[in-house]
Amino acid sequence: MCENEESSRRAFLKNTSTAALLSIFSAPVISGALSNSEKSTLRKTLPSPRPMIPPVPAILLTINGDEEGRFEIGVVWTFVINSHPPQIGISVHDDHVVLKPLQKHGTFVLNVPTTDMANSFDRIDMNSKKKMDKFKLSGWSRGKAITVDAPTIIESPIQVECEVFNEIKVPPSRTIFVANVTATTVHEYVCDEKGQLDVASVPFFGMTPGSGEFYTMGKKVGHIGQSVGQDDSYY
């Protein structure tokens, strides 16, 4: 048993009543994960607060650079603001090379990568603060958006074209850009005839704050509207 496990065991024994301990240790052994009721009582406070809300989208932002003929790719925190009208938010660090181009151009594209792009995604992420030929670094092909003046990643199966309408400075070192979605384009296999995403056909992945890992979607466990008998809701 490691030191952390031994410390946790001592803390557990100290804070648990004798009656509760007798109940626990005399109960029949059941294999498998803890039940929901058992999980809800096992809680600890981390040494420091963290934005542990997994998963968050793994998204590649493409934009014209701050110099003529330069193109940038970056990894930024991305979140949905509204579906009607369609609006997206991104959070950009002061040191990120896409900050000045965003303030200069106000248009960009969000490209959703798939699992076969994960290694190049990480390469871009690790070099997001550096000025270089990111398309050459990644090995991806550069395309062009249809409604905004910005490059795209051709290999990305989902592309969301955006135009900034608000900029919010967030201390100490972040800027949030709020943008309207002007167009969404997908590879033909991605959506059905109604435009609904076929999740099983797109092996995209997310990042997990709290572990620093990439994970795919996994199995389907439900859908929007299931509690009220609806099955046609999507954003």
C-alpha positions as CSV (number, residue, x, y, z in Angstrom):
1,M,0.0,0.0,0.0
2,C,1.4,3.4,-1.0
3,E,1.7,6.4,1.5
4,N,-1.4,8.2,0.0
5,E,-3.5,5.1,0.3
6,E,-2.4,4.5,3.9
7,S,-3.2,8.2,4.8
8,S,-6.6,8.0,3.2
9,R,-7.3,4.8,5.1
10,R,-6.4,6.3,8.4
11,A,-8.5,9.4,7.7
12,F,-11.4,7.2,6.8
13,L,-11.2,5.1,10.0
14,K,-10.8,8.2,12.1
15,N,-13.8,10.0,10.7
16,T,-16.2,7.0,10.5
17,S,-18.3,5.9,13.5
18,T,-17.8,2.4,15.0
19,A,-21.3,1.4,14.0
20,A,-20.8,2.5,10.5
21,L,-17.5,0.5,10.3
22,L,-19.1,-2.6,11.7
23,S,-21.8,-2.3,9.1
24,I,-19.3,-1.8,6.3
25,F,-16.9,-4.6,7.2
26,S,-19.7,-7.1,8.0
27,A,-21.5,-6.5,4.7
28,P,-21.2,-9.1,2.0
29,V,-18.5,-8.4,-0.6
30,I,-19.9,-7.2,-3.9
31,S,-17.7,-6.8,-6.9
32,G,-17.8,-3.9,-9.3
33,A,-17.9,-0.1,-8.9
34,L,-19.5,1.7,-6.0
35,S,-23.2,2.5,-6.1
36,N,-24.4,6.0,-6.6
37,S,-25.3,6.3,-2.9
38,E,-21.8,5.2,-1.9
39,K,-20.1,7.5,-4.4
40,S,-22.0,10.6,-3.1
41,T,-20.5,10.3,0.4
42,L,-16.9,9.9,-0.7
43,R,-15.8,13.5,-1.3
44,K,-12.6,15.4,-0.8
45,T,-11.4,19.0,-1.4
46,L,-8.5,19.3,-3.8
47,P,-5.4,21.3,-2.6
48,S,-6.3,24.1,-5.1
49,P,-9.5,24.9,-7.1
50,R,-9.4,23.6,-10.7
51,P,-11.8,23.9,-13.7
52,M,-12.4,20.2,-13.7
53,I,-15.4,20.0,-16.1
54,P,-14.6,17.2,-18.5
55,P,-14.7,16.9,-21.4
56,V,-14.1,20.1,-23.2
57,P,-13.9,20.3,-27.0
58,A,-10.6,19.6,-28.7
59,I,-10.9,22.4,-31.3
60,L,-8.4,23.9,-33.8
61,L,-8.8,27.6,-34.7
62,T,-7.6,28.8,-38.1
63,I,-7.2,32.4,-39.0
64,N,-5.3,34.7,-41.2
65,G,-2.1,35.9,-39.5
66,D,-1.1,39.4,-38.5
67,E,1.1,39.6,-41.6
68,E,0.1,39.3,-45.2
69,G,0.3,35.7,-46.5
70,R,0.7,34.2,-43.0
71,F,-1.9,31.7,-41.6
72,E,-2.2,30.6,-38.0
73,I,-3.6,27.5,-36.3
74,G,-4.2,27.5,-32.6
75,V,-5.8,25.5,-29.8
76,V,-8.2,27.6,-27.7
77,W,-10.9,27.0,-25.1
78,T,-14.2,26.8,-27.0
79,F,-17.8,26.9,-25.7
80,V,-21.3,27.2,-27.1
81,I,-23.2,30.4,-26.2
82,N,-26.4,30.1,-28.1
83,S,-28.0,27.9,-30.7
84,H,-30.7,30.4,-31.9
85,P,-28.9,32.5,-33.2
86,P,-25.9,30.3,-33.4
87,Q,-23.1,31.8,-31.3
88,I,-19.7,30.6,-30.1
89,G,-17.2,31.8,-27.5
90,I,-13.5,31.3,-27.4
91,S,-11.0,32.1,-24.7
92,V,-7.5,33.2,-25.8
93,H,-4.4,33.7,-23.6
94,D,-2.4,37.0,-23.9
95,D,0.6,35.1,-25.1
96,H,-1.2,33.2,-27.8
97,V,-0.2,34.2,-31.4
98,V,-3.8,34.2,-32.5
99,L,-4.7,37.0,-30.2
100,K,-3.6,39.9,-32.5
101,P,-5.0,38.3,-35.6
102,L,-8.4,37.9,-33.9
103,Q,-8.3,41.6,-32.9
104,K,-7.2,42.6,-36.4
105,H,-9.5,40.4,-38.6
106,G,-12.4,39.4,-36.4
107,T,-13.1,36.3,-38.4
108,F,-12.0,32.7,-37.9
109,V,-12.9,29.0,-38.4
110,L,-13.2,26.3,-35.7
111,N,-12.1,23.0,-37.1
112,V,-13.1,19.8,-35.2
113,P,-10.3,17.2,-35.4
114,T,-10.8,13.4,-35.3
115,T,-8.7,10.8,-33.4
116,D,-6.3,10.2,-36.4
117,M,-5.4,13.9,-36.0
118,A,-4.7,13.7,-32.3
119,N,-0.9,13.6,-32.5
120,S,-0.7,16.6,-34.8
121,F,-3.4,18.4,-32.7
122,D,-1.0,18.0,-29.7
123,R,1.9,19.2,-31.8
124,I,0.0,22.4,-32.6
125,D,-1.1,22.8,-29.0
126,M,2.5,22.5,-27.7
127,N,3.5,25.2,-30.2
128,S,0.5,27.5,-30.1
129,K,2.5,30.4,-28.7
130,K,5.1,30.2,-31.5
131,K,5.1,31.8,-34.9
132,M,5.8,29.3,-37.6
133,D,4.2,27.5,-40.6
134,K,1.6,25.6,-38.6
135,F,0.2,23.9,-41.7
136,K,3.6,22.5,-42.5
137,L,4.1,21.5,-38.8
138,S,0.8,19.6,-38.7
139,G,0.9,18.1,-42.2
140,W,-2.7,19.2,-42.8
141,S,-4.0,20.8,-46.0
142,R,-5.1,24.4,-46.0
143,G,-8.6,25.3,-47.4
144,K,-10.7,28.5,-47.5
145,A,-13.9,29.3,-45.7
146,I,-17.0,30.1,-47.7
147,T,-18.5,33.1,-45.7
148,V,-15.5,34.6,-43.9
149,D,-11.9,35.5,-44.8
150,A,-10.1,32.7,-43.0
151,P,-8.3,29.5,-43.8
152,T,-9.6,26.0,-42.9
153,I,-8.2,22.6,-42.3
154,I,-9.4,20.4,-45.1
155,E,-9.1,17.2,-43.1
156,S,-11.4,18.4,-40.4
157,P,-14.9,16.8,-40.9
158,I,-16.7,19.7,-39.1
159,Q,-15.9,23.4,-39.7
160,V,-17.7,26.3,-38.0
161,E,-17.1,29.7,-39.6
162,C,-17.3,32.6,-37.2
163,E,-17.4,36.4,-37.0
164,V,-16.6,38.2,-33.8
165,F,-19.1,40.7,-32.4
166,N,-17.8,41.2,-28.8
167,E,-14.5,41.1,-27.0
168,I,-14.2,40.8,-23.2
169,K,-11.0,41.2,-21.3
170,V,-10.8,38.7,-18.4
171,P,-8.0,39.3,-15.8
172,P,-5.3,38.4,-15.4
173,S,-4.4,37.1,-18.9
174,R,-7.4,36.1,-21.0
175,T,-9.6,37.6,-23.7
176,I,-13.0,36.1,-24.6
177,F,-14.2,36.6,-28.1
178,V,-18.0,36.1,-28.8
179,A,-18.8,35.3,-32.4
180,N,-21.8,34.6,-34.6
181,V,-21.7,31.4,-36.6
182,T,-22.0,32.4,-40.2
183,A,-21.7,28.9,-41.8
184,T,-21.2,25.3,-40.8
185,T,-19.8,22.8,-43.3
186,V,-19.2,19.1,-42.9
187,H,-17.9,16.1,-44.8
188,E,-20.9,14.3,-46.4
189,Y,-20.8,11.3,-44.0
190,V,-21.0,13.5,-40.9
191,C,-24.8,14.4,-40.9
192,D,-28.0,12.9,-42.0
193,E,-30.3,14.5,-44.5
194,K,-31.8,16.8,-41.8
195,G,-28.4,18.0,-40.8
196,Q,-28.3,16.1,-37.5
197,L,-24.8,14.9,-36.5
198,D,-24.2,11.2,-36.8
199,V,-22.0,10.9,-33.8
200,A,-21.0,7.3,-34.4
201,S,-19.5,8.2,-37.8
202,V,-17.2,10.9,-36.5
203,P,-14.4,9.7,-34.1
204,F,-13.8,13.2,-32.6
205,F,-12.4,13.5,-29.1
206,G,-12.4,15.9,-26.2
207,M,-9.8,17.1,-23.6
208,T,-10.3,16.3,-19.9
209,P,-9.4,19.1,-17.5
210,G,-8.2,17.2,-14.4
211,S,-6.3,14.5,-16.2
212,G,-4.8,16.1,-19.3
213,E,-6.0,13.3,-21.5
214,F,-7.9,12.9,-24.8
215,Y,-11.0,10.8,-24.8
216,T,-13.5,9.8,-27.5
217,M,-17.3,10.1,-26.9
218,G,-17.8,6.5,-25.8
219,K,-21.2,4.9,-25.7
220,K,-24.5,6.7,-26.0
221,V,-26.3,7.0,-22.7
222,G,-29.3,9.1,-23.7
223,H,-30.5,12.1,-25.7
224,I,-31.9,15.6,-25.3
225,G,-35.6,15.5,-24.4
226,Q,-35.7,11.8,-23.2
227,S,-37.3,12.8,-19.9
228,V,-40.3,14.3,-21.8
229,G,-40.6,11.9,-24.6
230,Q,-39.0,14.0,-27.3
231,D,-36.4,12.6,-29.7
232,D,-36.1,15.3,-32.3
233,S,-34.1,18.0,-30.3
234,Y,-30.6,18.9,-31.3
235,Y,-28.6,22.2,-31.4
